[in-house]
Amino acid sequence: MIAAMSAAALGSYDSGLACTPGANVELKWNAHASEWGAYEITGCAGVNPKLSLAAGTTYTFDQSDASNWCATRQRVPRLARIARAPCSSVRAPSSQFRVPND
């Protein structure tokens, strides 16, 4: 009974579903999706979606959500301590990627 209650409380997440994102890809970290956590992308269903990217398009991967920074970068909490800033005030940069035409 306890195991059933625990599983129900955690819920389940679809993983690896196909998704075609817009040019601005907003990423968040879901620490509850699995033992190790998983990424969510705004506009995509489930976690760890399989992205279909269009050739010749430049995508911006926006990791500015506070969930990304402290959960996924081991050295960031250390940098936040050095800067005497709370971890939530330190943001991951965005990065751009252009999909080649060929």
Backbone as a ProteinNet text record, in pm:
[ID]
protein_1_A
[PRIMARY]
MIAAMSAAALGSYDSGLACTPGANVELKWNAHASEWGAYEITGCAGVNPKLSLAAGTTYTFDQSDASNWCATRQRVPRLARIARAPCSSVRAPSSQFRVPND
[TERTIARY]
82	0	86.8	195.5	282.5	345.2	390.2	450.5	349	224.8	122	95.4	94.9	72.6	188.8	310.6	427.9	426.3	393.8	391	283.1	170.7	62.9	101.2	171.9	210.9	312.4	402.7	504.3	448.4	349.5	293.2	385.7	350.6	435.6	449.7	560.9	591.4	621	563	597.9	735.6	821.1	957.3	987.4	1059.4	1105.8	1001.2	892.7	791.6	844.8	804.1	848.6	793.5	877.4	836.8	913.9	843.8	906.9	896.1	1005.5	998.9	1007.4	974.3	995.7	1143.7	1179.7	1320.4	1375.5	1289.1	1332.2	1291.6	1388.4	1363.3	1389.8	1282.2	1292.9	1300.9	1413.4	1435.6	1416.6	1359.8	1344.5	1387.3	1425.9	1467.2	1355.9	1313.6	1211.8	1281	1308.2	1380.4	1295.7	1164.5	1074.2	1040.4	1088.2	1049.5	1115	1229.6	1298.3	1399.5	1470.4	1573.3	1678.1	1707.7	1810.8	1752.9	1620.4	1558	1548.1	1486.4	1468.8	1440.2	1466	1438.2	1295.6	1238	1110.7	1136.5	1068.9	1080.6	942.1	932.9	804.8	745.5	620.2	551.5	561.5	643.3	657.2	592.8	532.6	470.1	574.2	552.2	638.3	775.8	869.1	1006.3	1103.2	1222.7	1326.8	1271.5	1204.8	1145.3	1250.8	1210.6	1295.7	1265.2	1362.3	1339.5	1363	1274.7	1292.8	1328.3	1450.9	1499.2	1507.3	1471.1	1468.3	1604	1646.5	1773.3	1769.2	1882.6	1894.9	1835.7	1781.9	1720	1817.5	1820.5	1900.4	1808.4	1843.9	1765.8	1839.3	1764.8	1820.1	1770.1	1863.3	1829.1	1838.6	1723.9	1712.8	1709.4	1816.9	1826.5	1819.4	1748.1	1745.9	1657.4	1573.6	1490.8	1579.4	1547	1629.1	1645.7	1552.2	1561.6	1681.7	1725.7	1838.3	1971.7	1993	2126.1	2178	2106.5	2156.9	2142.7	2044.6	2020.2	2116.5	2171	2246	2393.7	2438.2	2578	2642.5	2736.4	2797.7	2874.1	2936.4	3020.1	2942.8	2819.6	2744	2718.2	2673.6	2656.6	2785.6	2901.2	3030.1	3049.7	3018.6	3031.9	2935.5	2816.2	2719.2	2771.3	2837.4	2894.1	3005.3	3089.6	3199.2	3142.2	3035.5	2973.6	2882.2	2868.6	2778.2	2636	2594.3	2460.2	2386.3	2255.1	2180.1	2185.1	2182.5	2192.5	2083.3	1965.3	1855.5	1879	1973.8	1998.8	2102.3	2166.7	2267.1	2198.2	2204.4	2132.4	2226.5	2181.8	2257.5	2240.2	2342.1	2328.6	2246.8	2198.2	2133.7	2242.5	2216.6	2312	2236.2	2306.3	2244.1	2309.9	2229.3	2277.5	2208.9	2286.8	2230.1	2241.7	2126.5	2122.2	2173.4	2276.5	2331.2	2226.8	2242.7	2149.7	2169.5	2288.7	2313.1	2322.7
-119.2	0	126.1	125	242.7	267.5	161.1	176.7	234.7	189.4	240.3	387.7	427.2	567	652.8	603.3	678.6	698.3	592.5	602.1	699.3	696.3	786.7	931.2	953.5	1089	1145.8	1061	1107.8	1127.8	1049	1060	999.6	1016.9	966.1	1075.1	1069.5	1168.9	1097.4	1146.6	1094.4	1147.7	1063	1102.9	1072.5	1164.6	1140.9	1160	1233.1	1257.2	1355.8	1339.1	1427.6	1568	1667.6	1806.8	1892.3	1987	2084.3	2220.4	2266.1	2392.1	2513.4	2630.6	2756	2791.9	2907.4	2948.8	2978.7	3010.5	3033.5	2912.7	2833.6	2709	2733	2737.6	2764.9	2633.5	2614.1	2490.8	2511.6	2410.7	2408.9	2271.7	2263.3	2137.6	2088	1963.7	1902.1	1796.3	1829.2	1738.7	1619.8	1625.3	1520	1417.5	1438.7	1352	1214.4	1203.5	1075.3	1086.2	979	979.8	1087.5	1112.1	1208	1341	1351	1470.9	1463.1	1564.1	1565.3	1708.1	1733.3	1864.1	1872.8	1991.4	2024.4	2140.2	2142.1	2251.5	2310.7	2441.1	2509.9	2484.1	2439.9	2408.8	2263.7	2184.3	2041.7	1959.9	1848.7	1761.5	1674.2	1644.4	1552.6	1610.3	1519.7	1557.8	1497.6	1554.2	1507.4	1484.9	1586.5	1566.6	1545.8	1476.2	1455	1569.1	1659.8	1779.8	1756.1	1811.5	1815.5	1959.5	1980.8	2114.3	2132	2250.7	2278.5	2327	2275.9	2317.9	2466.7	2534.4	2676.1	2767.9	2711.9	2790.8	2806.9	2927.2	2952.2	2943.4	2858.8	2839.7	2901.8	2965.6	3017	2926.6	2865.1	2777.8	2860.8	2896.6	2985.8	2903.5	2912.2	2839.7	2935.1	3046.3	3147.7	3111.6	3009.6	2968.2	2923.8	2965.7	2935.2	2785.3	2704.8	2560.3	2499.1	2559.1	2505.5	2524.5	2639.4	2679.5	2596.6	2594.9	2527.3	2375.6	2329.2	2185.1	2112.7	2182.5	2111.5	2146.7	2246.9	2288.5	2274.4	2182.8	2155.6	2275.5	2352.4	2460.6	2588.9	2597.9	2721.6	2756.4	2662.6	2701.1	2758.1	2703.7	2755.7	2898.7	2924.3	3059.5	3155.6	3107.9	3192.7	3228.7	3133	3162.6	3265.7	3250.7	3345.7	3485.3	3493.4	3622.3	3670.3	3587.8	3616.1	3643.2	3564.1	3576.9	3445.3	3450.4	3324.6	3255.3	3124.5	3048.5	3087.8	3120.8	3155.7	3287.7	3369.5	3496.9	3483.9	3368.3	3345.6	3271.8	3322.5	3263.1	3203.3	3093.3	3031	3115.8	3128.8	3206.8	3132	3207.3	3146.2	3113.3	3017.5	2985.4	2972	2999.4	2988.9	2877.2	2813.8	2705.7	2718.2	2723.6	2727	2588	2535.4	2403.8	2419.6	2345.9	2356.5	2318.8	2372.8	2343.1	2204.1	2147.7	2016.2	1906
0	0	0	77.4	82.6	-54.4	-120.8	-253.4	-351.4	-344.3	-434.2	-407.8	-280.5	-246.6	-295.7	-281.7	-326	-476.1	-549.9	-695.4	-740.6	-674.4	-710.9	-681.7	-572.7	-534.9	-634.4	-683.5	-776.5	-915.9	-951.7	-1085.7	-1189.6	-1315.1	-1422.5	-1528.4	-1599.2	-1701	-1832.3	-1940.5	-2072	-2107.9	-2162.5	-2195.8	-2341.9	-2407.6	-2543.6	-2651.4	-2621.9	-2724	-2827.9	-2951.1	-3059.3	-3039.6	-3071.1	-3056.4	-3156.8	-3217.8	-3306.3	-3238.4	-3177.7	-3103	-3194.3	-3139.3	-3209.7	-3202.8	-3253.7	-3256.7	-3117.4	-3021.5	-2883.7	-2800.3	-2758.9	-2686.7	-2538.1	-2459.1	-2316	-2239.8	-2168.2	-2094.2	-1944.6	-1879.2	-1734.1	-1685.1	-1560.5	-1499.5	-1409.5	-1426.4	-1342.3	-1257	-1133.2	-1043.5	-1000.1	-1023.7	-977.4	-1084.6	-1206.9	-1318.2	-1312.8	-1247.2	-1235.5	-1122.3	-1099.7	-996.1	-1023.5	-1151.3	-1189.8	-1236.4	-1247.7	-1300.3	-1451.6	-1512.1	-1657.5	-1703.3	-1830.4	-1888.1	-1938.3	-1925.1	-1987.4	-2081.8	-2193.3	-2288.6	-2307.4	-2286.6	-2299.2	-2437.1	-2438.5	-2564.1	-2606.5	-2536.4	-2567.3	-2455.8	-2491.7	-2393.2	-2324.4	-2197.6	-2123.4	-2092.8	-2067.5	-2033.5	-2135.3	-2142.9	-2235.6	-2376.2	-2434.4	-2566.4	-2675	-2778.8	-2896.2	-2992.6	-3009.8	-3088.6	-3237.7	-3318.1	-3462.8	-3496.9	-3546.2	-3576.8	-3727.6	-3774.8	-3918.1	-3967.9	-4081.2	-4142.5	-4173.5	-4152.2	-4181.1	-4075.1	-3968.5	-3861.8	-3746.2	-3688.4	-3568.7	-3448	-3354.6	-3233	-3115.6	-3025.9	-2901.5	-2789.9	-2719.4	-2607.8	-2480.8	-2428.2	-2312.9	-2184.5	-2107.1	-1980.5	-1862.5	-1878.6	-1774.3	-1655.5	-1668.5	-1555.7	-1440.4	-1319.2	-1201.9	-1178.8	-1225.8	-1204.4	-1276.2	-1384.9	-1461.8	-1392.1	-1339.5	-1295.4	-1179.2	-1071.1	-951.6	-960	-1034.1	-1040.4	-1133.1	-1232.5	-1335	-1342.1	-1271.9	-1278.3	-1141.7	-1128.7	-998.7	-944.1	-1030.4	-979.4	-953.5	-997.9	-981.2	-835.6	-751.1	-610.6	-551.6	-593.1	-545.7	-595.2	-723.2	-777.3	-708.2	-677.1	-607.1	-467.9	-400.5	-267.8	-279.7	-382	-402.6	-426.4	-504	-534.6	-422.2	-319.7	-207.6	-257.1	-353.3	-409.6	-392.4	-369.5	-364.4	-499.7	-496.5	-620.4	-718.2	-669.3	-759.1	-831.8	-784.8	-852.7	-963.6	-974	-1078.5	-1192.2	-1311.8	-1424.1	-1526.8	-1583.4	-1692.7	-1817.4	-1896.7	-2019.1	-2123.9	-2218.2	-2334.5	-2434.9	-2519.9	-2624.8	-2756.4	-2865.5	-2996.5	-3076.2	-3160.4	-3245.4	-3380.5	-3485.9	-3622.1	-3682	-3726.1	-3788.6	-3932.1	-3969.6	-4106.5	-4211.7	-4330.8	-4440.3	-4498.2	-4481	-4542	-4442.8
[MASK]
++++++++++++++++++++++++++++++++++++++++++++++++++++++++++++++++++++++++++++++++++++++++++++++++++++++

